[in-house]
């Protein structure tokens, strides 16, 4: 599992650096749930998405957030490119609603 975790983080040693360097990750990289959302167990750790893990899964189930990819039986991750596209679309939607 450590090998897969390292592949997902692509040279980033901590979850702090993953959130801080989200923009520099390639679109083909994978991020796990703990790397996408803030955890109440790690409130000091920044995350690219502003909601909790349960909200992430509700959005996936509702079809309003990209579905993850099953990398193995116990490993689920999202492609960075899919997350970036969702963030860009969500920001565009928010800006459009603010101007109406």
N, C-alpha and C positions, 0 to 999 in steps of 0.2 A: 504494500500500500504506500510506503514511503516513496518508492520509485515513481508511482503514478502521481503522488502529490507534487513531487519535484517537477515532473513533466508539465503539470498544470500551471505551476508558478513560474516556469521558464527562467530560472536564475534569480528569482526574487526570494530573499531569505525569510521575510516575515510578512504577516498579513497586512501590517502597516504599509509596507512598501508596495504591496499589490494595489491597494486603494489609491495610494499616492501616484502610482505609475500606471494606472488603468489605461490612460490614453496612449502609452507607449507599447502596450502589449499588441501583438499581431492579431488580426481578426480571426485567425485560425486557432488561437489559443483557447483553452478551456478554463473555466472558473467553476469551483464548487460552491454550493450554497453558502457555506461559512465565509467565503471570500466576497460574496455579493451583497449580503445583508448584515446589518449590525446585530450583534448578539447581546442579550442582557447579561450574559456571563463575561463579555469583553466590551464594556461600554466605551472604553478608551480607544478601541480599534475602529478607525474610519472604514466606511464601506461605500461602494459606488451607488447603491440603491438606498433610498430613504425610508424603507419599510422593513418589517420583521419577516422572519422565515414563514410563519403561517400565512401572512399576507401574500408573500411570493407564491406559495402553492395555491392559494385561492385564485390569484390572477392567472396562473397556469391553467387551472381547472376551468376557469371562465373563458379562457382563450384570449385574454387581454395581455398576456406576457408569453414570450416564446417558450415552447416546450423544451425541456432539457434532453440531452442525449445520454443514453445509457452506455457507459464505457465498459462496464463489466457488471457482474451480478449485484455488487454493492456500491458501485461508483456511478453517480449521476452528475453531469456537469453541463454548463451552458457555454456555447461558443461566444467569445468576446464580441465578434462581429454582430451576432444576433442581439446581444444586450445593447450594444451601441446603437443599432438601428431602432430598437424599442425606445431608448432614451431620446434619440433625435426626434422620433415621431411623437413621443409624449410631450416633449418641450414645444414642438411646433403646434400641437393641439392646444396646449396651455396658452401659448402666445395668441393664437387665433381667438380663443374664448375671451382673453383679456381685452382684445381690441373691439369686441362686439358691443 
